[in-house]
Amino acid sequence: MPDFSFLLLHVEDDAASATFYNDLLGIPIIEQKAGFSMLPLREGVMLGLWAKETVEPKSSGQTGASEIAFAVADAAVVEATHDDWKRRGLTIVQAPTRMSFGATFVALDPDGHRLRVFAPAA
């Protein structure tokens, strides 16, 4: 089986999106070239930000139809992360709430990609 190594998002401005994720997650931008930026999410897994206008074959996707999920320790960290991201000006599309899988909230990145933070139910 091939190794999972990239999460690619098609974005309007890869450099601006890279700066957004660098600031939000505190992860370095390890590569930037015309139309593409890359940041490490975890060992062996990269976040690739690809300018929509340069994607080949052309992207037919629509933002907001999928999510990037970030697990945190507990509901208090969900709340604290929500407060931090709201202060930073992120659009919050789901306020902190409890769902069947645990405490969660959802924010949007500048391109409208969903960012879910959750603490798994015990």
C-alpha positions, 0 to 999 in steps of 0.5 A: 500500500502506498504511504500517505504523505500529502494533504493538498488544498487548492487555494487562491493564493498559496503564499497567503495560505502558507502564512495563514497556516504558519501563524495558526499552527506554528509550523514552518513553511518548508518550501515555496515556489510559484503556485505551491507552498508546503508545510509539515503537519507531522512526520512524513505528512505534508500540507501542500497549498496549490494555487487553483489556477495552476492545478493540473488537471484543473480542479473541479472541487468545491471548498467546504465539502471536506474537513481537516480535523485536529484532535486535542486533549479535552473539551477545555482545549477545544474551548481555548482553541476556539477562543484563540481562533475567534480572536484571530478573526477566523470565521466560526461556522460551528460554535463549540458543541458536544457531538457523538464523537466528542467536543468540537467546533469548526472554523474556516481558512481564508479559502473556506476549507473547514478546520475541525478541532475536536476532543474525542469522547472518553 
